[in-house]
């Protein structure tokens, strides 16, 4: 597939990197330094130019492209780039936007603006926050097979009840599979005798009940359903969408917004949310509002530094769990290292969503693990798959190392995969795959 990416910022570069190994990728950006950097770093054609200009799009032969992804930081630029591309040919267009109002307009009339698929940064980020918040202790969560299967990633600290246990000892849930252990820069496919160490990240796949039970065994934190006190800091678009999604799930959050006019707007638009007008970095305010008793504090301010400060303050006074939005991708590990429980990077969330959409035909759903180290794929087994009418043990012999069948659903029902489980055509199979063997495995599935 020939893909043109407009914008070589964090999102565009991430998308280009994930597609460059298996697709013909062209990246367009007006910044000559970014173009030069991409030329050296990735196997892509990087072109200096304006992605909204007819001349530039003709230069990169947009008429020969299968897909154009507009991923600059400016909504209007992305939409104009898609519309301009449509005047030249029938390329499939994807636009990244921040304003949820643009997404709502596009949803009411698919194809408007010349955009075939639109990704809303703020909405995607809010959905990611609420998904992670719903599972105590989780650092990443995704669902598959219409919610029948859940994948989650957990960090293991020295006090964890499964630290220094073998996988066999830690595996106390019937419909749960330990798919991988992430240790430093390595991905380990565990056996029953693999020892889980402090500092590891464990990826599990299973039924929602078993993953929830596993999460509960690791941490005493309450689930979202049980949470009585959720505090959102920052009434920007991400904070607003997060509060709205919490309301939809029956949670009545408190939202802290400094600007009085914006606080008034939020109070009118969010009937199930208590809006507080204040500065959340004010320690006296936090004490007065009993934020120390909160089950969860979500920091969604525009400033990374303020989100860090709010999260650390909340942890220090006793809040059970903190989630912070981190706009600078390089800070994610730093935030988690100094005590923020989960750091969510909007650009990474958006890049994952777009990459998910561009995945190979036949793949129903994709979750990207730790940037690009592995993926979890959901595929419907067809007549050409090596899984068809084979046991898991027989199919595993056909796969390279680095592959785990984590779950199967059949007619909407969860099936726990074991060595002698026979896979049928039409089954949905959720498979963990290391990045190095992704292309090979995708062709076998």
Secondary structure, 3 states (H helix, E strand, C coil): CEEEEECCCHHHHHHHHHHHCCCEEEEEECCHHHHHHHHHHCCCEEEECCCCCHHHHHHCCHHHCCEEEECCCCHHHHHHHHHHHHHHCCCEEEEEECCHHHHHHHHHCCCHHHCCEEEEHHHHHHHHHHHHHCCCCEEEEEEEHHHCEEEEEEECCCCCCCCCCEHHHHCCCCCEEEEEEEECCEEECCCCCCECCCCCEEEEEECHHHHHHHHHHHCCCCCCCCCCCEEEECCCHHHHHHHHHHHHCCCCCEEEECCHHHHHHHHHHCCCCEEEECCCCCHHHHHHCCHHHCCEEEECCCCHHHHHHHHHHHHHHCCCCEEEECCCHHHHHHHHHHCCCEEECHHHHHHHHHHHHCCCCCEEEEEEECCCCEEEEEEECCCCCCCCCCEHHHHHHHCCCCEEEEEEEECCEEECCCCCCECCCCCEEEEEEEHHHHHHHHHHC
